[in-house]
Amino acid sequence: MPHSPAPSQVIDLFRRFGLAMMVFVLASLLTLDNYHSTVEEERELTHARFQSAARLHVAQVREQIRNLLSHAETLQRHVAATPAGQDSTFPHVTAPFLARHPEILQAGVVRLDGGGTPVVLTRSPPNALPSGQPPARGEASSDGSWLSRLQAHAAQAGPDHLLATPPYALDAPAGTKRNAVLLIGQVGRPDKRGDAPREYVFLEISIDRMLREALQPVEEGDAAGQRLELELLDASDEPQVLYLGADFRLGEVSYADSLDVADRRWLIIATPEAFRFSLMPSQDAGARLFSGLSMGILAAFVLYVLQTRADSIRRQVKEKTLALADANEALGQYVKALGETNRLLETEVEKHARAEALLRETTSLQRAILDCAEYAIVYTDAAGIIRVLNPAAERLFGHRAGDLIGIETPLVFHTAEDIARWTLAHKSNGFAALAEESAGHHLEPREITLRRQDGSTFPANIAISVVRDGQRQIRGYLGIIADVTQRHAAESQIRHLAHYDNLTSLPNRTLLNKHLTESIAEARSRHRGVAVLFTDLDRFKFVNDTLGHQAGDQLLLSVAQRLRGCVRDGDMVARTGGDEFVVVLGSLEEGYMPEDVAERILGSLARPFELCSQQITVTPSIGIALYPTDGNDGEALIKNADAAMYLAKERGRNNFQFFDHGLSARYSERLELENRLRHALDEKQLELFYQPQVDTLSGELIGMEALIRWRQPDGSMVPPDKFIPIAEESGLIVPIGAWVLQEACRQVQSWLREGICRVPVGVNLSARQFDDTGLLETIKSALSSVNLPPAYLDLELTESLVMRNPEHTRSILAECKKIGLQLSVDDFGTGYSSLANLKRFPIDRLKIDRSFIKDIVTEADDAAIAQTIVAMAHTLRLEVIAEGVETEAQLALLRRWRCDAYQGYLCSRPLCAADMTQMLRSLRASRMVSLAPI
């Protein structure tokens, strides 16, 4: 760490340099303050001169504009005082101020007839169009430009005020731009009839020419040396540049003012020409700054020279004083060194005594370590005689240390085979032989077989180290030995667990993949085939749910035994998880067909199983994939066999199916659809459609059903029957169902606030949602988030869902009724319940499935079933809604049977929220209460 300077050094440095620096800094501050004041005064004077010059320029422009407006009003009064169409004096009146104001490009009178067509009555200068003729097609762009602007803006001008049009561009040479405006005034004649055409006086003014004429007196007068650059903007509407000086640049010096031109407001901005009105400091200020800084430097230098001379004298005195002090200090150091030498001798004696004590302690510690060590430790001298044998070695080999130390070599621990091998190779015995095998270096631990006193052998892990002295001569050998019998047993058990199923002891997926790879390699070399049979037990979950998991495990064991009996000895039966088994038939020969094995499996598993004193029958679904037609590796064969197994399930279960290459694309499409569905909710691709439910007698709207739709980014719709099963199977139906509840409640509350709908909306619940423990909390959250009364939410459950677990269903529905919800049974007639069973549940209404309504007009059986459902439901005081009503004949029968309500295409197709809102608004506006004919 660097030493801090002494106070005396700081004082010397300050005396030598500080006073000079203080004088220089003080002089510099005074000089800079004077310089800053001078510069500020010059800048303020420059600003004042520029503002005066700018106000003079702006005043000239304002005066020029006032003169032009005055001339326009004079022309307006002159034309109003002459008879219409008989003004021959107009050119004489306009000639003087046209000559005086060259910025006026033209002046004239225009008449607008009833259709708004312009007719030029008179125009100056004389190269204008003939009076009384409208402009012909293809006329020059400049004429068409001013005339079209006059026609567009004339209606805003009145007899008592002038109108200035927005600026427009004039014809100009390439690379330049010139703007102009029109001053328009309506001619107010005292004898004008109400239907007479309107006449307007106009002046066309070039803006850049106007500015040159306005500023010419200023630039040629006293202010000729103070030229300014100007920018003129029309700020009435959107800012438009009217004129921009060639060197116009906004900077620190600028001036802005507004100009009133008739009913428009212009903004004029002035900046100085280059190198004029500069704010840079003047030469006088710079001279003052230089002279002040020079005087400060000179004064500081004089003080520095004076202080340096005084410091030199003081330094010489100090150096002589220090030399005397150093001599005294050297003598003291010599005396101190003698005392330090005596202390070092005493310290060395103490260290030697401590080393002897530490050696004794280390020896005792080494003995304790040897006694407590878990591994056997044996030490021999260079001749191989055992010198140390710890208690663990006694326990491991069965020998007492006193019987071996100083007498035997480690050959007593080795087997006869190892001893014979070393003898034939003319090598040393025991540890020395093992050490020689590693070229005299440290021997890495390795496994060998050792012998106990009773002659039994055991696997051991041994590590040999060669002990050398300071001259690198061998003094002995140290062996550390561990019995690895238990480790071998554990490794064997781990290998079994890694490759075999823990329940059935069948090969697991790891061993299956290895065996399948080997079978394919052998089949490829012998030009034979391999078959993979993917077997899944149908409705195995039913066994677990009804008899328990212990019975399910017993069933899996029995199935595994039967599967082994259906294949050859060289074939493999593996369990890959759950109720899935894979059979590998390798080296298929002629006459040994996989379909025969599949038939044997179906027949074997068809026999009942004895479980829990009951006879249970399970059926398998089997998918078959063949090498090389269905895949060239094990992974492809298992995947394709799995796909074929799902095809077997779709075709009724309890059968086998061969893999079809069309299945791969089909399941890939399904997987891709599932992946897109996972993002559909976050990307707001899902929306709700609503289908009205109508009273069959009055036609009055009594409710609606919310139906989910999936609109993809390209606008196409994915049918619900295509993505809803995927959502239920993957579990996505739970978050999607929560969103449906939230969105339906929000939409109903929106209609309630608008006062266009006061009926409940039905929301379908899936089995996954109904089993979700958080269902009630989800419903309450959806209602409370929008503050919707529970009576406006109708939960629709399928008949099969209600009857699946009656006790659980009754408790959930009771909680829903406590909240105040409406409850409906959807698709009634397609399940296995009866109306007598449904009366035990707090149901409000039944919805007859569309399959019974479709043919009630033509099929007597369907009509009888539907009529019976309606009559029995009314007996149980349940409302009845018929689904899928599409014809008047169907509606007539439902009215005859007193069915309460219906929904279907006869009333309305499902509508999106916006279309349903529009329909409800139209019903309310027309005071209609009926949606269907009565």
PAFI-876225 format. One line per field, with one value per residue (C-alpha): x, y, z. Coordinates in steps of 0.5 Angstrom, whole numbers, plus 500, padded with zeros to 3 digits. Each point is the difference from the previous one (the first is absolute). Layout:
N
c1: c(X,...);
c2: c(Y,...);
c3: c(Z,...);
//
This chain:
934
c1: c(500,503,502,496,505,502,497,506,501,493,502,506,497,494,505,504,495,493,501,502,494,495,503,499,493,498,502,497,493,500,502,495,495,501,501,493,497,503,497,493,500,502,495,494,502,500,493,497,503,497,493,500,502,495,494,501,500,494,496,502,497,494,499,501,494,496,500,499,493,498,501,496,494,501,499,494,496,502,497,494,498,500,495,501,504,501,506,505,504,502,507,501,499,504,506,503,501,502,505,502,499,504,498,493,500,493,493,494,492,497,493,497,494,495,504,506,503,505,500,506,496,506,508,506,505,497,504,494,494,495,495,493,504,501,507,501,502,508,501,507,501,500,494,496,503,498,493,499,502,495,495,501,501,495,494,504,501,495,498,503,506,506,502,507,501,505,507,501,506,501,504,507,507,502,504,496,493,495,494,494,493,494,496,493,494,492,497,494,496,494,495,502,494,500,501,506,507,505,506,507,505,507,508,505,506,507,503,507,500,495,506,505,496,498,508,503,499,503,506,502,499,504,499,503,506,495,497,496,498,492,496,492,495,493,498,492,499,506,506,502,507,498,507,507,507,505,505,494,503,497,505,501,498,493,493,493,494,493,496,493,498,493,497,507,506,507,506,506,507,506,508,506,504,506,506,495,498,505,500,508,504,503,508,500,497,505,506,497,500,507,503,497,502,507,501,497,506,505,498,500,507,503,497,502,508,500,497,505,506,497,499,507,503,495,501,508,499,495,505,506,495,498,507,501,494,501,507,497,494,506,503,493,499,506,498,493,503,504,494,496,505,500,492,501,504,495,494,504,501,492,499,504,497,493,502,501,494,496,504,497,493,500,503,494,495,503,499,493,498,502,496,494,501,494,505,505,507,506,507,506,508,504,501,493,499,494,501,493,493,495,493,496,505,500,492,500,505,499,508,502,505,505,500,502,504,508,499,495,500,493,500,496,494,501,497,504,499,503,506,501,499,505,505,500,501,506,497,501,494,494,500,506,498,494,504,505,494,499,507,502,495,493,496,493,494,498,496,503,498,503,500,498,503,495,501,494,501,497,500,505,502,507,504,508,505,507,504,507,505,503,505,494,502,494,499,493,493,493,494,493,495,492,495,496,495,494,501,500,494,497,503,496,494,500,502,493,496,503,498,494,493,500,493,500,507,499,505,499,501,507,502,494,504,506,497,496,507,503,494,500,507,500,494,503,506,496,495,494,495,498,493,498,493,498,495,496,494,493,497,505,499,493,504,504,494,495,505,506,507,502,495,503,507,498,496,506,505,495,499,508,500,495,504,506,496,498,507,507,506,504,494,500,494,501,496,501,495,493,496,504,504,505,501,506,500,507,503,493,500,495,494,501,496,498,493,500,503,495,495,503,501,492,498,505,497,493,500,497,505,499,501,497,495,498,500,503,501,504,501,506,501,506,504,505,506,505,507,502,493,498,507,507,502,497,497,496,497,498,497,496,498,497,496,497,498,496,497,498,497,496,497,497,506,501,504,506,502,506,503,498,505,494,499,507,497,493,504,505,494,496,507,501,493,501,506,496,494,505,502,493,497,506,500,492,498,494,494,492,494,493,494,493,495,493,494,496,493,501,507,503,508,500,508,506,506,507,504,507,504,507,501,507,505,498,493,498,496,502,494,498,500,507,503,496,502,507,499,497,505,506,497,499,493,501,503,496,493,502,501,493,497,504,498,493,499,503,495,494,502,501,493,497,503,498,493,499,500,498,500,505,506,502,507,502,504,505,502,507,497,495,505,504,501,500,493,496,505,501,493,499,506,497,494,503,505,494,495,495,494,501,493,502,505,498,504,499,503,499,496,506,504,494,499,508,500,494,502,505,496,494,505,503,493,497,506,498,493,502,504,494,501,496,501,498,502,502,500,494,499,507,502,498,496,492,496,499,507,500,495,505,504,499,499,496,499,501,503,497,506,500,500,493,497,503,495,494,496,501,502,495,505,504,493,498,506,501,492,501,507,495,495,504,504,494,498,506,499,506,500,502,504,500,507,501,493,501,493,493,497,505,498,492,501,504,494,495,504,501,507,503,505,505,506,502,501,493,501,507,507,505,502,506,500,500,494,496,501,497,494,498,501,495,495,500,499,495,496,500,500,499,506,496,493,495);
c2: c(500,507,504,507,506,503,507,504,497,503,507,500,498,505,506,498,499,502,507,501,496,504,506,497,498,506,504,495,501,507,500,495,504,506,496,497,507,502,495,500,507,499,495,504,505,496,497,507,502,494,500,508,498,494,504,505,494,497,507,501,493,502,507,497,494,506,504,494,498,508,499,494,504,505,496,496,507,502,494,500,507,499,496,492,498,508,502,502,505,494,499,508,499,494,503,505,495,494,505,502,493,495,494,500,495,502,503,498,499,493,498,493,498,495,494,503,501,506,505,505,507,504,499,504,500,500,493,497,496,503,503,496,493,494,497,495,493,499,507,502,497,507,503,493,501,507,499,493,503,506,495,496,506,505,498,502,507,505,507,503,497,497,493,497,493,495,501,496,499,504,498,501,497,494,500,506,500,506,501,505,501,503,506,499,505,499,505,503,504,504,497,493,495,494,495,504,497,502,504,500,505,497,502,494,502,497,499,501,506,503,499,503,506,501,499,504,507,497,497,506,505,501,492,498,497,496,495,494,493,499,494,501,495,499,498,501,492,495,504,502,503,506,503,497,504,497,500,500,496,501,501,504,507,499,504,498,504,499,503,500,499,501,494,496,501,500,499,503,498,504,498,504,499,496,503,506,501,496,498,498,504,506,501,505,495,495,505,502,492,499,506,498,493,502,505,494,496,505,501,493,499,505,497,493,503,503,494,495,504,500,493,498,503,497,493,500,501,495,495,501,499,493,498,500,497,494,499,499,495,496,499,498,495,496,499,498,495,497,499,497,494,498,499,496,495,499,500,494,496,501,497,494,498,501,496,494,501,500,494,496,503,498,493,499,503,495,494,503,501,493,497,504,499,496,498,494,504,495,503,496,502,499,493,499,498,503,505,503,497,504,497,501,495,495,500,499,495,496,500,503,506,496,494,504,506,499,493,500,503,502,494,497,504,498,494,495,502,507,497,495,505,505,494,498,507,500,506,502,498,504,507,501,496,504,507,497,499,508,501,502,506,501,494,502,496,494,494,493,494,499,494,500,495,495,499,504,506,506,506,506,507,501,506,499,506,500,503,503,504,506,497,497,493,495,500,496,499,502,496,503,494,500,495,501,494,504,506,494,498,507,501,494,502,507,497,496,506,504,495,496,502,500,497,495,499,501,504,507,505,501,492,500,505,497,493,503,503,494,496,505,500,492,500,505,495,494,504,498,504,503,501,504,499,506,498,504,497,503,504,498,506,497,494,505,504,495,494,505,500,494,496,504,498,492,501,503,494,495,503,500,493,498,505,496,493,503,501,496,500,505,505,506,502,507,504,508,503,499,495,500,494,500,493,499,495,499,496,499,494,497,497,504,506,506,500,493,502,506,495,495,507,501,493,500,506,498,495,503,503,498,506,502,494,502,498,506,500,505,501,503,505,498,504,496,503,497,500,503,502,504,503,499,501,498,507,500,493,501,507,497,494,505,504,493,498,507,498,493,504,504,494,497,498,492,500,501,504,501,507,504,506,504,500,503,507,499,500,505,505,498,502,506,502,499,505,505,499,502,507,501,503,504,503,501,496,497,503,499,499,500,496,503,495,502,499,495,503,508,500,504,500,496,498,499,495,502,496,501,501,500,505,499,506,499,501,492,497,493,496,499,492,500,504,499,493,502,505,495,495,504,504,507,500,502,507,500,499,505,505,498,502,506,503,497,504,506,500,499,506,504,499,501,507,502,497,496,493,497,492,495,498,492,498,493,496,494,494,503,507,496,496,506,502,507,500,504,505,501,501,505,504,501,502,505,503,503,500,496,497,492,499,503,494,493,494,494,493,494,494,496,505,500,493,498,501,502,501,505,503,501,504,504,502,502,505,503,501,503,505,501,497,497,493,496,493,500,495,496,493,498,498,494,504,500,506,496,501,507,502,499,506,508,500,506,498,494,501,494,498,502,493,499,507,499,494,502,501,494,495,498,497,506,504,496,500,508,500,495,504,507,497,496,507,504,495,501,508,500,505,497,503,496,501,500,503,502,499,503,493,498,506,499,493,503,505,494,496,507,500,506,503,498,502,499,503,501,506,502,497,502,507,503,505,506,497,498,507,503,495,502,507,499,496,506,505,497,498,493,494,494,497,495,499,498);
c3: c(500,498,506,501,499,507,502,499,493,498,503,496,494,501,502,493,495,504,500,493,498,504,497,493,502,503,494,495,504,499,493,498,504,496,493,502,501,494,496,503,498,493,499,503,495,494,502,501,493,497,503,498,493,500,502,495,494,503,500,493,498,505,496,493,502,503,493,496,504,500,492,500,504,495,494,504,501,493,497,504,498,492,497,499,494,498,503,495,504,504,497,501,507,501,496,505,506,495,498,507,503,495,505,498,494,498,502,498,501,499,500,503,497,504,498,503,493,500,494,500,499,500,501,500,497,493,499,504,497,496,505,500,498,505,500,494,502,499,502,504,507,503,498,501,507,502,497,504,506,499,499,506,505,497,504,507,497,502,497,507,501,495,500,499,497,503,496,493,496,493,494,501,497,502,507,503,503,500,504,499,503,498,504,498,502,498,496,504,495,503,494,500,500,505,494,496,499,505,498,503,500,500,501,498,504,500,507,498,496,505,505,495,499,508,502,494,504,506,496,496,506,507,501,494,504,504,495,503,498,501,500,499,502,499,508,499,499,499,500,492,498,496,499,502,500,496,506,506,506,507,505,507,496,497,500,499,499,497,494,499,493,499,504,500,505,497,505,498,502,499,501,498,494,501,504,502,507,503,507,500,505,497,499,506,505,498,501,507,501,498,503,507,500,498,506,504,498,500,508,501,497,504,507,498,499,507,503,497,502,508,499,498,506,505,496,501,508,500,496,505,506,497,499,507,502,496,503,507,497,497,507,503,494,502,507,498,495,506,504,494,499,507,500,493,504,505,495,496,507,501,493,501,506,497,494,504,504,493,497,506,500,492,501,505,495,495,504,502,492,499,505,498,493,496,495,501,500,499,500,498,500,493,501,500,508,503,505,501,501,502,504,493,497,505,500,492,499,507,502,507,499,504,496,494,501,499,498,494,493,497,496,506,497,492,497,497,493,501,504,494,495,503,501,493,498,505,503,508,504,503,500,497,494,499,501,494,496,500,499,507,500,504,498,499,504,496,502,501,504,507,505,507,506,499,492,498,495,499,494,503,498,501,500,500,502,499,506,499,504,499,495,496,502,502,507,500,497,503,498,501,499,500,499,494,501,502,495,494,503,500,493,497,504,496,494,500,502,495,494,503,503,507,500,495,499,493,496,500,495,500,499,495,496,500,499,494,497,500,497,494,499,500,495,496,499,499,496,504,504,507,502,506,504,504,505,504,505,499,506,504,504,502,504,504,502,502,503,502,497,504,496,493,502,501,493,497,502,498,493,500,501,494,495,502,498,493,497,499,504,496,500,505,504,503,505,498,505,503,496,494,498,494,496,496,495,497,494,497,496,495,504,506,499,504,499,503,506,501,499,506,504,499,502,506,503,498,506,507,505,507,504,507,500,494,492,496,493,496,493,496,494,496,495,495,497,495,499,495,497,506,502,500,507,507,502,493,501,507,498,494,504,505,495,497,507,501,493,503,506,495,496,507,504,501,493,497,494,495,500,494,497,500,508,501,496,504,507,498,498,506,504,496,502,507,500,496,505,506,497,498,507,501,493,500,495,504,500,502,496,502,498,503,503,499,503,496,501,500,496,506,501,507,500,495,500,500,494,500,493,498,494,498,497,493,502,499,505,504,501,508,499,497,506,506,500,500,505,505,499,501,506,496,501,507,499,494,504,505,494,497,507,501,493,500,507,497,494,504,505,494,497,507,500,493,502,494,503,507,498,503,496,500,500,499,505,498,504,502,502,504,504,501,507,499,496,505,501,493,499,506,497,493,503,505,495,496,506,496,504,500,498,493,499,498,501,495,501,496,502,500,505,505,500,500,508,503,507,498,495,505,505,494,497,507,501,494,502,506,496,496,493,495,498,494,497,493,495,504,497,498,507,504,505,501,502,507,501,498,505,506,497,501,492,497,493,495,493,495,496,492,498,503,497,493,497,505,494,496,505,505,505,500,501,506,503,500,502,506,502,500,504,506,500,502,505,503,500,495,494,493,495,493,496,493,497,493,497,501,501,505,504,499,503,506,501,500,505,505,499,504,495,494,497,493,493,499,505,499,499,505,500,502,506,495,496,506,503,493,500,507,499,494,504,505,495,496,507,497,505,496,496,496,497,505);
//
